[in-house]
Amino acid sequence: MSLARSALLAVSRNQWLARQMSQRTFARRAVKRFMPGEEPEDALAAAQDLAAAGIGTIFTQLGENLTALGDADAVREHYLWLLDVIRQRALPAWPSVKPTQLGLDLSQEACLANLETLAAKAEAAGSLLWIDMEDSSYVDRTLALFRSLREKHAKVGLALQACLRRTPADLDALLPLRPTIRLVKGAYLEPPHVAFPAKRDVDAAFLQLGERLLELAARGGAFPIFGTHDIRLIARLTDHARALKVADSAWEIHMLYGIRAADQRRLTAEGRKVRTLISYGRSWFPWYMRRLAERPANVWFVMKSLVG
């Protein structure tokens, strides 16, 4: 792992700096690189524009590791409202939630109850509920939540991180559920015995897991989503999907708002199913530092945009 990436990931955990930066106009302006605004209406307006171009959306309200169950209840109510708006506006959109937003640090049972409420609402609204994966200390608990949800609700998806050494075994264990999986590279600072420290190894793991997911999709055994901006990897996985005769509707590509927008439109025009993950909210600092860490060259882009 590069020094720049390690430093950015370490900074993402600094609560004092998060408070300071959230109050700075220049920092809020820089964040516009990756999100249309802090308010949900900003995200909804951006989703409307993307829908006109044939691109779907994933919504996530930023914030994690909540310290009061009342706050988790407020997050649940927000997403219930959001699902109503998605249905009213006929948006091709899904919500994505972090378990620690819904009380996982405080009570596994309360978190599961909140997720079950959202999963039922999403199903009724014709949507799908995504469960994000947080750092490695949460993997076992998040897998348990996903399994419990899938006992009652089919339209629930789970993110898995290619950087974690355990992920192939975790995928094996989920196969009886015919899961919907969003494969990502991973954006948390992890020790080397837990996660691959070298980018080339993460890329190799992503490709291997991605090819396996497509092979499962060819038999109806999984619905794979590839959450990456790596065009080379996307091209290789697209070729593999064609070789296996996996229908374009049987897998998707997810990218972040503000990154490779032209490629998102190009892939859509080529027949790929593409969704843009739009984040919003005021608790953006940890998330923003992780986005910069994914490609430290973005720091220079942000500095240039600030000067401009």
CORHU-V25311 format. One record per pair of residues at least 24 apart in sequence whose C-alpha atoms are under 7 Angstrom apart, sorted by the first residue. I is the first residue (numbers start at 1). GAP is how many residues later the second one is. Records with the same first field share a line. If there is no record, write none. Layout:
BEGIN
I = GAP, GAP
END
This chain:
BEGIN
1 = 196, 197, 198
4 = 292
5 = 288, 291
6 = 183
8 = 281, 282, 285
9 = 179, 180, 280, 281, 284
12 = 273, 274, 277, 278
13 = 273
18 = 267
30 = 272, 276
31 = 257
33 = 225
34 = 223, 224
35 = 222, 223, 243, 244, 245
37 = 243
38 = 242, 243, 244
39 = 241, 242
40 = 240
43 = 235, 237
48 = 43
51 = 40, 41
54 = 214
55 = 213, 219, 220
56 = 36, 37, 218, 219, 220
57 = 35, 36, 37, 218, 219, 220, 221
58 = 35, 36, 37, 38, 217, 218, 219, 220
59 = 35, 36, 37, 218, 219, 220
60 = 35, 36, 37, 218, 219, 220
61 = 218, 219, 220
62 = 217, 218, 219, 221, 222
63 = 38, 220
64 = 34, 36, 37
65 = 35, 36, 40
66 = 34, 35, 37
69 = 34
72 = 29, 30, 31
75 = 26, 27
76 = 26, 38
80 = 38, 41
83 = 39, 42
87 = 38
94 = 33, 34, 35
95 = 34, 35
96 = 33, 34, 35, 36
97 = 33, 34, 35
98 = 33, 34, 35
112 = 33
116 = 33
119 = 34, 37
123 = 32
128 = 27, 28
129 = 26, 27, 28
130 = 26, 27, 28
131 = 26, 27, 28
132 = 26, 27
133 = 26, 27
135 = 53
157 = 24
158 = 24
159 = 24, 25
160 = 24
161 = 24, 25
162 = 24, 40, 43, 44
163 = 32, 33, 39
164 = 30, 31, 32
165 = 29, 30, 31
178 = 43, 44
179 = 43, 44
180 = 42, 43, 44
181 = 42, 43, 44
182 = 42, 43, 44, 45
183 = 42, 43, 44
184 = 42, 43, 44
187 = 103, 107
207 = 26
210 = 27
211 = 26, 29
214 = 27
217 = 29, 33
218 = 26, 28
223 = 27, 28
224 = 27, 28
225 = 26, 27, 28, 29
226 = 26, 27, 28
227 = 26, 27, 28
228 = 26, 27
229 = 26
248 = 24, 25
249 = 24
END
